[in-house]
């Protein structure tokens, strides 16, 4: 109780943009980050990704600035498991393939997509953010 008000117990809550859970698991935080990044990606679809006047060279920095920063907000303090990193990398690769117009039928490797965009995989990006 605080000032005669009963406070309820919750499993998770948002504090300064990060989701904190009672079991200290990152699952909810990762889902929230991917959801927010996906929302940003969809909002930029007509303006940036589907814009035929923007080149891939222009779309990639926009993606890095607008979506990767949303996706990895607070990642410096994360203690991730391999499953978390795989989820983040799958979302990252899906976005890059969508920006480049590559479908699953095109049989383009992850390395080719990363080389074409000049990006790094989420595994490397997370490692660099932690080292900083």
VOPAGU-2260 file (C-alpha; in pm, 1 decimal, decimal comma):
REM VOPAGU-2260
SITE   aa  ch    i         X         Y         Z
SITE  UNK   A    0       0,0       0,0       0,0
SITE  UNK   A    1     108,8     354,1     -77,9
SITE  UNK   A    2     -89,7     640,2      70,2
SITE  UNK   A    3    -385,2     408,9     131,0
SITE  UNK   A    4    -382,2     287,9    -232,0
SITE  UNK   A    5    -340,8     -81,2    -297,2
SITE  UNK   A    6     -79,4    -156,8    -561,9
SITE  UNK   A    7    -142,9    -462,4    -772,2
SITE  UNK   A    8     121,5    -716,4    -865,8
SITE  UNK   A    9     191,7    -749,0   -1238,7
SITE  UNK   A   10     399,0    -991,9   -1444,9
SITE  UNK   A   11     552,2    -725,4   -1667,8
SITE  UNK   A   12     553,6    -347,9   -1710,5
SITE  UNK   A   13     714,9     -86,2   -1931,1
SITE  UNK   A   14     974,0     144,5   -1780,4
SITE  UNK   A   15    1158,6     401,9   -1994,5
SITE  UNK   A   16    1057,9     217,1   -2310,7
SITE  UNK   A   17    1180,7    -125,4   -2200,9
SITE  UNK   A   18     959,0    -409,7   -2087,5
SITE  UNK   A   19    1059,8    -552,1   -1752,0
SITE  UNK   A   20     916,8    -889,1   -1649,4
SITE  UNK   A   21     898,8   -1048,6   -1307,5
SITE  UNK   A   22    1086,0   -1360,3   -1419,8
SITE  UNK   A   23    1370,7   -1151,9   -1574,0
SITE  UNK   A   24    1312,0   -1315,8   -1912,3
SITE  UNK   A   25    1378,7   -1122,9   -2232,8
SITE  UNK   A   26    1102,6   -1299,9   -2427,9
SITE  UNK   A   27     844,0   -1025,1   -2371,9
SITE  UNK   A   28    1100,3    -749,9   -2439,6
SITE  UNK   A   29    1211,6    -911,4   -2767,2
SITE  UNK   A   30     849,4    -953,2   -2880,4
SITE  UNK   A   31     774,6    -590,5   -2794,2
SITE  UNK   A   32    1084,5    -462,3   -2976,7
SITE  UNK   A   33    1003,3    -668,3   -3288,5
SITE  UNK   A   34     642,5    -547,1   -3277,2
SITE  UNK   A   35     746,8    -181,2   -3255,4
SITE  UNK   A   36    1001,8    -221,9   -3534,2
SITE  UNK   A   37     743,6    -401,4   -3751,6
SITE  UNK   A   38     499,7    -115,3   -3698,6
SITE  UNK   A   39     767,1     134,2   -3803,4
SITE  UNK   A   40     852,5     -79,2   -4105,6
SITE  UNK   A   41     490,5     -88,1   -4220,6
SITE  UNK   A   42     449,0     287,2   -4172,3
SITE  UNK   A   43     750,5     350,5   -4394,8
SITE  UNK   A   44     639,7     106,5   -4664,1
SITE  UNK   A   45     469,4     358,6   -4895,6
SITE  UNK   A   46     714,2     643,7   -4826,3
SITE  UNK   A   47    1043,0     458,6   -4845,8
SITE  UNK   A   48    1041,9      88,9   -4926,4
SITE  UNK   A   49     795,1      99,3   -5218,1
SITE  UNK   A   50     926,0     430,8   -5351,1
SITE  UNK   A   51    1073,4     365,3   -5694,2
SITE  UNK   A   52    1269,2     693,2   -5685,6
SITE  UNK   A   53    1478,3     586,1   -5385,3
SITE  UNK   A   54    1774,0     358,9   -5450,2
SITE  UNK   A   55    1877,9      61,7   -5239,2
SITE  UNK   A   56    2176,0     270,2   -5132,2
SITE  UNK   A   57    1934,0     525,7   -4981,1
SITE  UNK   A   58    1686,3     277,8   -4835,5
SITE  UNK   A   59    1951,1      89,3   -4637,5
SITE  UNK   A   60    2063,9     384,8   -4420,3
SITE  UNK   A   61    1699,6     477,3   -4359,9
SITE  UNK   A   62    1639,1     121,2   -4242,5
SITE  UNK   A   63    1948,3     125,9   -4019,6
SITE  UNK   A   64    1854,7     458,7   -3866,0
SITE  UNK   A   65    1480,9     415,1   -3820,2
SITE  UNK   A   66    1428,4      44,7   -3762,9
SITE  UNK   A   67    1745,7    -103,7   -3621,2
SITE  UNK   A   68    1754,5     163,5   -3352,1
SITE  UNK   A   69    1394,6      80,1   -3255,6
SITE  UNK   A   70    1463,2    -292,8   -3269,8
SITE  UNK   A   71    1774,2    -281,2   -3052,4
SITE  UNK   A   72    1674,9     -12,5   -2801,8
SITE  UNK   A   73    1821,3    -114,2   -2466,8
SITE  UNK   A   74    2014,7    -406,9   -2615,0
SITE  UNK   A   75    2338,4    -306,9   -2442,6
SITE  UNK   A   76    2201,1    -444,6   -2117,7
SITE  UNK   A   77    2043,7    -760,1   -2261,6
SITE  UNK   A   78    2172,2   -1105,5   -2174,8
SITE  UNK   A   79    2039,8   -1284,7   -2478,8
SITE  UNK   A   80    2009,4   -1650,2   -2555,0
SITE  UNK   A   81    2061,6   -1792,4   -2902,9
SITE  UNK   A   82    1683,7   -1811,9   -2956,4
SITE  UNK   A   83    1650,7   -1436,4   -2894,4
SITE  UNK   A   84    1927,3   -1356,5   -3138,4
SITE  UNK   A   85    1774,8   -1588,6   -3399,1
SITE  UNK   A   86    1438,2   -1409,6   -3369,7
SITE  UNK   A   87    1601,8   -1069,0   -3408,5
SITE  UNK   A   88    1810,5   -1188,2   -3702,4
SITE  UNK   A   89    1508,7   -1344,5   -3874,3
SITE  UNK   A   90    1317,1   -1016,9   -3847,3
SITE  UNK   A   91    1622,1    -822,0   -3967,8
SITE  UNK   A   92    1673,5   -1045,2   -4270,8
SITE  UNK   A   93    1302,3   -1037,8   -4352,3
SITE  UNK   A   94    1305,4    -659,3   -4356,8
SITE  UNK   A   95    1615,8    -642,4   -4574,6
SITE  UNK   A   96    1470,7    -894,5   -4820,3
SITE  UNK   A   97    1146,1    -695,9   -4831,9
SITE  UNK   A   98    1333,2    -371,2   -4898,4
SITE  UNK   A   99    1530,1    -534,9   -5181,3
SITE  UNK   A  100    1220,2    -704,4   -5324,0
SITE  UNK   A  101    1360,4   -1053,7   -5271,7
SITE  UNK   A  102    1107,3   -1331,4   -5209,7
SITE  UNK   A  103    1172,0   -1676,0   -5065,4
SITE  UNK   A  104    1143,6   -1819,2   -5417,5
SITE  UNK   A  105    1448,5   -1622,4   -5533,9
SITE  UNK   A  106    1688,7   -1846,7   -5337,5
SITE  UNK   A  107    1921,5   -1563,4   -5234,3
SITE  UNK   A  108    2148,5   -1640,4   -4939,4
SITE  UNK   A  109    2166,4   -1430,2   -4623,4
SITE  UNK   A  110    2526,4   -1343,8   -4698,9
SITE  UNK   A  111    2431,6   -1212,2   -5043,1
SITE  UNK   A  112    2154,8    -995,7   -4895,4
SITE  UNK   A  113    2389,4    -856,3   -4629,4
SITE  UNK   A  114    2660,2    -789,6   -4888,7
SITE  UNK   A  115    2415,8    -617,5   -5122,5
SITE  UNK   A  116    2292,3    -384,2   -4847,7
SITE  UNK   A  117    2627,5    -342,2   -4674,9
SITE  UNK   A  118    2468,5    -445,1   -4344,9
SITE  UNK   A  119    2581,8    -676,2   -4069,5
SITE  UNK   A  120    2388,1    -966,1   -3924,9
SITE  UNK   A  121    2207,2    -915,0   -3594,9
SITE  UNK   A  122    2457,1   -1146,2   -3426,9
SITE  UNK   A  123    2743,0    -911,1   -3519,7
SITE  UNK   A  124    2545,1    -596,2   -3442,6
SITE  UNK   A  125    2448,7    -717,6   -3096,2
SITE  UNK   A  126    2806,4    -818,1   -3023,1
SITE  UNK   A  127    2936,6    -475,4   -3128,3
SITE  UNK   A  128    2675,3    -294,7   -2918,1
SITE  UNK   A  129    2768,0    -497,6   -2612,3
SITE  UNK   A  130    3139,4    -435,9   -2661,7
SITE  UNK   A  131    3085,8     -61,1   -2676,1
